[in-house]
């Protein structure tokens, strides 16, 4: 990955996410992502991780707290978490609470399924971008993310997925989960690009939720 994590810390992560009770995280495929070469496409490995994650029951708050607690407590990972100031019990507790709050929405987005294509929406979108930008490695994703952050993203990379059913379903999920994101300016941008129907809250007929409850 573009964040260099020591092998000993990856081993601690592997132990935490493959222990009994963490089936909900599809730990083996998650660990495989951390072991990817920086020049390897992430689309296939992400598909494997999300597919397994969505097929498993959702994680409980207790499981999330246990996994984060075990990884942050591992001496092999002290340097990694130290870079982000996550060393005090208070900071770790705050991160646990934030992840617990964000997890249901993130999982719902990750498990959106395009039934017409029989493919997870996130994988469909990444595959479309990859067909235009070349292999989506962690390095190229970091570059694309930086361009988005600085307003220099190439809109043509999204192609026909920018306003498709998967994107609309994602917008619908976000409208329900984090309505504060949808400012007047943001709504105007969406409406101008994809039409006002993108904000009508109606779930596309061919999109389903593949995540187990």
Secondary structure, 3 states (H helix, E strand, C coil): CCCCCCHHHHHHHHHHHCCCCCHHHCHHHHHHHHCCCCCCCCHHHHHHHHHHHHHCCCCCHHHHHHHHHHHHHCHHHHHHHHCCCCCCHHHHHHHHHHHHHHHHHHHHHHCEEECCCCEEHHHHHHHHHHHHHCCCCHHHHHHHHHHHHCCCCCHHHCHHHCCCHHHHHHHHHHHHHCHHHCCHHHHHHHHHHHCHHHHCCCCCCCEEECCCC
